[in-house]
Amino acid sequence: MEQLIKAAQHLVAARPAEEQGKSWVAMLLGYPSLWSSEVTVFFERDYLNRFIAPPHNDASICQQLGITLPANFIECAYLVQWQDEDDDGQLQHYSEQRFVIYEASFALDAV
């Protein structure tokens, strides 16, 4: 998790000045399995909004893991639930806490 944050910080620092307000760095995290997590650069405001728009809850992956989030990032969380049939045809229920950690400038750029 800390390495994902470092990678995101490096991408923010490497962004050319002319790209400020045109691209945003975010970390998309699934928990408890971080396997599908990623650091990504968004070039479309509406596309990033799709990830941060779901109803949020008070969960904090940084707090759970004892990690201090850099001041230039914001964290939001939401619960995803779904069902699927297993190999025997039994309906299984799944849920995953998902987190999006994104640049605070994204919120400021919207003003």
HUNOR-V198192 format. One record per backbone hydrogen bond with DSSP energy under -1.0 kcal/mol. NH is the residue of the N-H (numbers start at 1). CO is the residue of the C=O. Records with the same first field share a line. If there is no record, write none. Layout:
NH = CO / CO
This chain:
5 = 1
6 = 2
7 = 3
8 = 4
9 = 5
10 = 6
11 = 7
12 = 8
13 = 9
14 = 10
19 = 16
20 = 17
22 = 19
23 = 19
24 = 42
26 = 40
27 = 101
28 = 38
29 = 99
31 = 97
37 = 34
38 = 28
40 = 26
42 = 24
48 = 44
49 = 45
50 = 46
51 = 48
52 = 48
53 = 49
57 = 77
64 = 60
65 = 61
67 = 62
73 = 70
74 = 102
76 = 100
78 = 98
80 = 96
82 = 94
84 = 92
86 = 90
89 = 86
92 = 84
94 = 82
96 = 80
97 = 31
98 = 78
99 = 29
100 = 76
101 = 27
102 = 74
103 = 25
104 = 72
106 = 103
108 = 104
109 = 105
111 = 108
